[in-house]
Amino acid sequence: MEEVEMQIKDIKTMDELEACQKIIRRQIGDEGNAIASSFRNMKEEYSPRNIMARSLGAVSEVFPFRQLMLNLVTYLIKVIKRY
């Protein structure tokens, strides 16, 4: 970002101004995309199903309780979505 600030000080023509604006727009777009991607990843990571899967996995190492509960939750979600 400091590079752009240095360029802004040295702008003498419209072409230089437009080039600098393009750089700034690209940087803003890149940061916005990174934030959106991070939000999507966090949303998926902390979905109710994933949270439940992790907690059940920690509780049941021997009994396939986790798989049974996930199947039950998936079924309940399908039933709820019908209505």
ZIKASUL-V193120 format. One line per field, one symbol per residue. ss: DSSP state (H for helix, E for strand, L for the rest). phi: phi as a letter, one per 40 degrees, with the letter a starting at -180 (. if undefined). burial: # if it has 24 or more other C-alpha atoms within 12 Angstrom, else .. A space follows every 50 residues. Layout:
ss=???
phi=???
burial=???
//
This chain:
ss=LHHHHHHHHLLLLHHHHHHHHHHHHHHHHHHHHHHHHHHHHHHHHLLHHH HHHHHHHHHLLLLLHHHHHHHHHHHHHHHHHHL
phi=.cdccccccccbbccccccccccccccccccccccccccccccccbcdcc cccccccccbcccccccccccccdccccccccb
burial=...................#............................#. .##............#.................
//
